[in-house]
Amino acid sequence: MDKGYVQVYTGDGKGKTTAALGLGLRAAGGGFKVIMFQFLKGAHSGELDSVSCLGGSFQIIRLAETRKFFGSMDESEKEELRKRLQTELEQVKAVISAESCDILILDEIMAVLHGKLLTVEEVCSLIDARPAGMELILTGRAAPPAILARADLVTEMRCIKHYMDAGVNARQGIEK
């Protein structure tokens, strides 16, 4: 790819990860190598099975993997997660510096920021280090202004109506 862009999917509505996965699926079908780093996820979800069928053109790697919601962790658990993520972040930096993919997705990177596991400056340095031909997609609620300023495309997902408000739990193959 001659020119890659920075895309941000943010907002309170559903669909940020889904949009990034759809873009990745389309890119893999177009012959591009896709790597998605998913942050703060631990439960098994359908996309892990789906990308395994693509023969290595789309890879998902989980960082700061946890089965607990961040808000339910005590301070020692949060600190352990922070330390682990600092080590795991080297994988993202290595992908960027080695230009190991055409499309790089940092799924729920904004949640990492809100949990103070990384700083806005650290994420901005990842954006700034991106090779010119690498497309970079960042997802998560409430993207900070410094990240929005670096983006070429920003889509805000806004919830109008959601069945989860009526008590419907996350459904296998749809939300998980």
Backbone bond lengths (Angstrom), bond angles and torsions (degrees), N, CA, C in turn:
res aa  C-N    CA-C-N  psi(-1)  N-CA   C-N-CA  omega(-1)  CA-C   N-CA-C  phi
1 M - - - 1.441 - - 1.532 107.97 -
2 D 1.314 116.21 127.74 1.465 119.58 -179.35 1.520 112.03 -68.71
3 K 1.323 116.32 -46.07 1.460 120.85 -177.19 1.517 108.92 -132.32
4 G 1.307 115.69 121.96 1.452 121.01 174.19 1.517 109.29 -102.12
5 Y 1.302 116.64 153.15 1.455 121.93 -179.06 1.514 110.31 -118.50
6 V 1.322 115.32 164.90 1.457 122.04 176.56 1.523 107.09 -104.41
7 Q 1.338 115.50 121.39 1.458 121.93 179.83 1.521 108.99 -115.32
8 V 1.331 115.85 140.47 1.461 121.85 177.34 1.516 108.30 -125.64
9 Y 1.334 115.94 128.06 1.463 123.09 172.60 1.522 106.40 -112.60
10 T 1.327 116.74 113.52 1.461 121.56 -173.65 1.519 109.72 -136.10
11 G 1.307 117.12 -176.26 1.461 122.13 178.00 1.513 112.16 107.89
12 D 1.335 114.79 171.62 1.457 121.37 -176.34 1.521 113.44 -87.20
13 G 1.315 117.97 -9.76 1.463 120.67 -177.19 1.519 112.59 -82.18
14 K 1.321 114.23 162.77 1.458 122.21 177.70 1.530 109.71 -73.25
15 G 1.314 116.65 147.88 1.455 119.88 171.11 1.513 116.58 121.79
16 K 1.312 119.16 -0.37 1.467 121.00 -177.63 1.532 111.07 -67.47
17 T 1.320 116.48 -52.30 1.463 120.39 177.96 1.524 110.11 -65.86
18 T 1.315 116.23 -39.52 1.466 120.68 179.71 1.525 110.81 -60.45
19 A 1.328 116.99 -42.45 1.472 120.78 177.99 1.523 110.84 -63.23
20 A 1.329 116.71 -43.18 1.461 120.43 179.65 1.527 110.93 -64.80
21 L 1.334 116.55 -40.90 1.468 120.13 177.39 1.525 110.97 -64.11
22 G 1.314 117.07 -41.49 1.468 120.65 178.17 1.510 111.91 -61.75
23 L 1.327 116.56 -43.15 1.460 120.82 176.99 1.529 109.85 -62.09
24 G 1.335 116.12 -43.99 1.460 120.13 179.19 1.515 112.71 -62.71
25 L 1.310 116.47 -41.08 1.467 121.21 178.42 1.527 110.52 -62.94
26 R 1.324 116.47 -45.24 1.464 120.56 178.36 1.529 110.52 -62.26
27 A 1.332 116.42 -43.18 1.464 120.52 -179.41 1.530 111.36 -64.01
28 A 1.337 116.79 -43.25 1.467 120.55 178.28 1.523 110.26 -60.66
29 G 1.322 116.26 -40.37 1.463 120.48 177.21 1.512 112.59 -66.57
30 G 1.325 116.05 -24.39 1.463 121.35 177.91 1.519 113.32 -88.97
31 G 1.331 116.33 8.07 1.461 119.86 176.26 1.524 115.01 92.05
32 F 1.323 117.94 8.35 1.457 120.97 179.71 1.525 111.05 -91.45
33 K 1.305 116.19 152.23 1.463 123.57 175.03 1.527 107.21 -90.90
34 V 1.343 116.47 126.41 1.465 122.41 -176.16 1.522 109.39 -120.49
35 I 1.327 116.10 132.22 1.463 122.09 171.29 1.518 107.53 -124.97
36 M 1.333 114.90 126.25 1.462 121.67 176.50 1.515 108.05 -114.49
37 F 1.322 115.89 122.76 1.446 121.33 170.44 1.521 106.87 -97.35
38 Q 1.329 116.90 120.64 1.461 121.58 177.19 1.522 108.00 -103.23
39 F 1.329 115.65 125.44 1.455 121.75 -178.23 1.528 110.63 -101.93
40 L 1.322 115.94 141.38 1.464 123.79 172.26 1.525 113.92 63.08
41 K 1.311 116.78 26.52 1.458 120.25 176.46 1.520 107.52 -115.48
42 G 1.303 116.18 145.91 1.453 119.09 -179.76 1.505 113.40 -141.15
43 A 1.313 116.24 -30.24 1.463 119.39 -179.86 1.529 109.47 -71.13
44 H 1.314 115.29 146.59 1.458 120.09 178.08 1.528 109.15 -64.38
45 S 1.315 116.87 141.16 1.464 120.67 177.35 1.521 109.24 -140.02
46 G 1.315 115.71 158.77 1.457 122.67 -172.31 1.516 115.08 -58.62
47 E 1.335 117.46 -30.68 1.469 118.36 -178.02 1.522 112.30 -64.56
48 L 1.329 117.45 -27.27 1.468 119.84 177.66 1.526 110.37 -63.45
49 D 1.328 116.41 -40.89 1.463 120.74 178.10 1.528 110.89 -71.11
50 S 1.314 116.24 -40.81 1.475 120.12 -177.24 1.524 111.64 -62.16
51 V 1.326 117.64 -48.18 1.467 118.69 -176.23 1.518 111.83 -69.84
52 S 1.325 117.77 -22.37 1.467 119.37 177.81 1.528 111.32 -65.90
53 C 1.327 117.04 -18.22 1.465 121.60 179.12 1.529 112.84 -85.16
54 L 1.330 117.33 -3.69 1.464 120.49 -172.95 1.528 113.75 -95.67
55 G 1.305 117.27 9.50 1.457 120.57 173.69 1.508 115.74 66.21
56 G 1.314 117.91 30.15 1.461 120.18 175.64 1.510 115.26 90.42
57 S 1.326 119.10 -4.07 1.463 119.87 179.63 1.522 112.00 -76.42
58 F 1.335 116.96 -16.64 1.467 122.41 178.62 1.516 106.30 -136.37
59 Q 1.322 116.02 119.30 1.457 121.66 -176.53 1.524 109.09 -122.64
60 I 1.328 117.12 137.43 1.461 122.31 174.41 1.519 108.76 -114.09
61 I 1.330 115.18 128.45 1.463 122.45 178.88 1.524 107.12 -123.43
62 R 1.300 116.58 129.43 1.463 119.87 -179.38 1.525 110.56 -98.76
63 L 1.340 114.95 132.55 1.460 122.43 177.53 1.527 108.90 -122.29
64 A 1.325 116.07 151.21 1.465 121.70 -176.44 1.523 108.76 50.51
65 E 1.329 113.88 42.34 1.467 120.86 -176.51 1.529 109.72 -66.56
66 T 1.318 115.12 132.87 1.453 120.60 -179.37 1.518 109.89 -153.89
67 R 1.288 115.97 148.06 1.469 120.83 176.11 1.525 111.04 -95.01
68 K 1.327 117.28 -11.01 1.461 121.41 180.00 1.524 109.46 -95.94
69 F 1.329 116.58 147.05 1.456 119.67 170.93 1.515 108.11 -69.62
70 F 1.312 116.23 141.32 1.456 121.41 -175.82 1.527 111.26 -55.45
71 G 1.321 116.94 -41.54 1.458 121.29 -178.25 1.515 114.28 -64.82
72 S 1.309 117.43 -19.59 1.469 120.18 -179.62 1.532 112.18 -95.29
73 M 1.327 117.34 1.75 1.471 120.88 179.06 1.525 110.22 -83.98
74 D 1.335 115.56 148.33 1.460 118.91 172.52 1.533 108.46 -83.88
75 E 1.309 116.84 172.95 1.473 120.92 -174.38 1.523 112.79 -62.14
76 S 1.329 118.18 -35.75 1.468 119.46 179.96 1.530 110.61 -68.54
77 E 1.326 117.85 -37.51 1.469 121.03 176.97 1.530 110.73 -65.82
78 K 1.328 116.26 -40.51 1.468 120.24 178.21 1.527 110.93 -64.43
79 E 1.322 116.22 -40.87 1.465 119.99 179.44 1.526 111.01 -65.92
80 E 1.325 117.77 -40.52 1.469 121.70 176.67 1.528 110.34 -61.62
81 L 1.319 116.65 -42.34 1.462 121.59 178.73 1.534 110.55 -64.35
82 R 1.332 116.32 -41.43 1.466 121.94 178.04 1.529 110.55 -58.99
83 K 1.319 116.45 -46.66 1.472 121.19 -179.88 1.526 110.91 -64.08
84 R 1.319 115.88 -44.36 1.471 120.07 -179.88 1.526 110.61 -62.13
85 L 1.317 116.55 -42.05 1.463 120.08 -178.52 1.531 111.21 -64.73
86 Q 1.314 118.03 -37.15 1.465 120.00 178.59 1.533 110.60 -58.45
87 T 1.320 116.43 -39.60 1.469 120.79 177.32 1.523 110.90 -71.44
88 E 1.325 116.55 -45.80 1.468 121.19 -177.87 1.530 112.60 -66.22
89 L 1.317 116.99 -27.76 1.466 121.16 -179.05 1.533 111.60 -60.13
90 E 1.308 116.73 -22.79 1.466 120.40 177.42 1.528 111.14 -59.10
91 Q 1.323 117.34 -29.79 1.467 120.53 177.37 1.529 111.19 -63.37
92 V 1.329 116.62 -41.77 1.471 120.92 178.44 1.521 109.60 -64.86
93 K 1.310 115.96 -46.29 1.476 120.19 179.89 1.526 110.86 -60.77
94 A 1.326 116.84 -39.05 1.465 120.67 179.46 1.523 111.46 -65.42
95 V 1.341 117.60 -40.94 1.467 121.30 177.73 1.525 109.99 -61.90
96 I 1.325 116.57 -42.10 1.465 120.78 179.96 1.523 110.65 -66.27
97 S 1.324 116.92 -50.05 1.470 119.23 -175.37 1.525 112.59 -68.53
98 A 1.335 117.25 -33.42 1.467 120.23 179.64 1.529 112.58 -86.83
99 E 1.340 115.95 -3.72 1.465 121.07 -176.80 1.529 110.22 51.72
100 S 1.341 115.21 50.00 1.460 122.73 -173.88 1.523 114.78 -75.90
101 C 1.327 117.47 -6.46 1.461 119.95 -179.95 1.525 109.54 -151.82
102 D 1.323 114.01 166.37 1.465 120.71 175.85 1.519 111.12 -91.53
103 I 1.344 115.10 -35.40 1.457 122.33 -178.50 1.526 107.57 -122.30
104 L 1.329 116.45 123.09 1.462 121.78 178.40 1.526 107.65 -117.68
105 I 1.324 115.74 124.28 1.461 121.69 -179.20 1.528 108.67 -114.49
106 L 1.324 116.28 126.14 1.463 122.49 175.49 1.531 106.84 -109.76
107 D 1.318 115.34 88.13 1.458 122.40 -173.28 1.526 110.54 -80.71
108 E 1.314 116.07 126.86 1.468 124.92 -178.42 1.525 112.77 65.48
109 I 1.323 116.27 30.07 1.466 119.95 175.89 1.526 110.74 -65.40
110 M 1.341 117.57 -29.35 1.472 119.81 178.83 1.534 110.57 -67.03
111 A 1.329 118.18 -34.51 1.467 121.09 176.99 1.532 110.34 -64.29
112 V 1.316 116.16 -34.64 1.464 121.16 176.52 1.531 109.49 -63.39
113 L 1.338 115.92 -40.04 1.465 120.27 178.21 1.522 111.21 -66.67
114 H 1.325 116.49 -46.04 1.468 120.44 -177.76 1.518 111.61 -65.16
115 G 1.322 116.85 -28.82 1.455 121.35 176.27 1.519 113.09 -83.74
116 K 1.331 115.52 0.21 1.470 122.35 -179.86 1.529 112.73 59.14
117 L 1.337 114.88 32.56 1.462 120.02 175.17 1.514 110.63 -82.60
118 L 1.328 116.11 -27.62 1.462 124.01 172.05 1.517 106.76 -135.93
119 T 1.332 116.30 163.09 1.461 120.57 176.07 1.526 110.02 -98.03
120 V 1.309 115.30 161.24 1.468 120.41 175.66 1.529 109.03 -58.71
121 E 1.313 117.13 -38.59 1.469 120.95 179.92 1.524 111.31 -62.28
122 E 1.329 117.42 -39.70 1.461 120.21 178.70 1.527 111.44 -64.73
123 V 1.322 117.09 -40.89 1.463 119.94 178.85 1.527 109.83 -70.41
124 C 1.320 117.56 -40.23 1.467 120.14 177.01 1.527 111.36 -61.35
125 S 1.324 117.20 -34.91 1.470 119.12 177.98 1.522 111.45 -67.36
126 L 1.340 117.27 -32.13 1.471 120.03 174.20 1.529 109.99 -65.34
127 I 1.322 115.97 -44.14 1.467 120.17 178.78 1.521 109.85 -60.83
128 D 1.320 116.27 -46.29 1.461 121.16 -176.82 1.524 112.59 -67.45
129 A 1.332 117.79 -26.60 1.464 121.90 -179.12 1.526 112.57 -82.89
130 R 1.315 116.82 -10.77 1.469 122.25 -176.89 1.528 110.34 -59.67
131 P 1.330 116.64 131.52 1.469 119.94 176.07 1.540 110.28 -63.49
132 A 1.298 116.77 151.38 1.469 122.02 -175.58 1.526 112.87 -57.79
133 G 1.328 117.89 -30.07 1.456 120.70 -177.28 1.516 114.75 -93.99
134 M 1.332 117.95 8.83 1.468 121.28 -178.47 1.531 109.55 -103.90
135 E 1.326 115.83 126.47 1.468 121.60 173.51 1.524 107.54 -80.76
136 L 1.325 116.95 134.39 1.453 121.55 -178.32 1.522 109.14 -124.39
137 I 1.322 116.60 126.10 1.454 122.43 -179.84 1.520 108.01 -118.85
138 L 1.331 116.34 128.79 1.460 122.76 178.48 1.520 108.37 -120.67
139 T 1.345 117.05 137.29 1.449 119.89 -179.70 1.526 110.97 -127.37
140 G 1.309 114.36 159.67 1.460 121.84 173.91 1.514 112.17 135.03
141 R 1.308 114.99 159.34 1.460 122.01 -178.08 1.521 111.47 -69.29
142 A 1.330 115.32 150.43 1.467 123.52 170.05 1.532 112.95 53.17
143 A 1.316 116.13 59.24 1.468 120.33 176.99 1.529 109.49 -62.16
144 P 1.327 117.79 131.44 1.464 121.36 -179.31 1.537 112.09 -67.62
145 P 1.324 116.84 152.72 1.468 121.33 -179.59 1.535 114.55 -53.97
146 A 1.326 118.19 -37.64 1.470 120.34 -179.14 1.525 111.51 -63.93
147 I 1.316 117.20 -33.00 1.470 121.11 177.82 1.520 109.71 -76.87
148 L 1.326 116.97 -43.06 1.467 120.38 177.55 1.529 110.97 -59.30
149 A 1.310 117.11 -36.52 1.467 121.01 179.97 1.523 111.56 -65.42
150 R 1.307 118.19 -30.07 1.461 122.33 -179.73 1.531 112.64 -85.22
151 A 1.316 116.64 -13.09 1.467 121.03 -175.75 1.525 111.56 -79.17
152 D 1.330 114.44 148.51 1.459 121.68 173.36 1.523 110.74 -95.91
153 L 1.327 116.43 -22.79 1.460 122.48 179.85 1.519 106.84 -141.87
154 V 1.322 116.33 130.31 1.465 121.69 175.60 1.516 107.52 -129.17
155 T 1.326 115.80 125.01 1.454 121.57 174.54 1.517 107.53 -118.58
156 E 1.323 115.53 127.56 1.459 120.58 177.50 1.518 109.03 -104.44
157 M 1.321 115.72 119.49 1.454 121.75 176.25 1.528 107.41 -83.96
158 R 1.318 115.92 126.21 1.456 120.94 -178.08 1.523 108.51 -124.57
159 C 1.315 115.47 127.32 1.462 120.38 -178.94 1.527 109.92 -79.38
160 I 1.303 116.30 125.09 1.455 122.41 172.81 1.536 108.76 -97.14
161 K 1.314 115.01 -45.46 1.459 121.73 -179.42 1.524 107.15 -155.56
162 H 1.327 116.51 141.10 1.461 119.88 -180.00 1.518 109.47 -144.48
163 Y 1.328 116.84 131.46 1.460 121.81 -179.12 1.517 112.79 -65.19
164 M 1.318 118.10 -19.20 1.466 119.87 177.17 1.530 110.45 -65.63
165 D 1.353 116.93 -28.04 1.463 120.38 176.36 1.529 111.29 -64.46
166 A 1.320 117.02 -21.10 1.468 121.89 177.93 1.528 111.26 -94.05
167 G 1.340 117.18 9.45 1.456 120.82 175.45 1.522 115.71 97.08
168 V 1.340 117.81 7.02 1.464 120.28 178.74 1.529 108.31 -77.62
169 N 1.329 116.70 124.76 1.458 121.49 178.40 1.522 111.08 -76.85
170 A 1.337 116.02 162.59 1.464 121.38 176.02 1.521 109.10 -55.55
171 R 1.330 115.74 132.19 1.471 121.30 -175.41 1.513 110.75 -104.15
172 Q 1.324 115.35 138.49 1.463 121.57 178.69 1.535 109.57 -59.40
173 G 1.323 115.19 131.64 1.457 120.54 177.85 1.523 113.45 84.09
174 I 1.316 118.74 -9.50 1.459 122.53 178.36 1.519 109.96 -114.03
175 E 1.326 116.66 -61.96 1.466 120.68 177.39 1.530 112.96 -101.10
176 K 1.319 116.09 -14.11 1.480 118.74 -179.39 1.499 111.02 -144.96
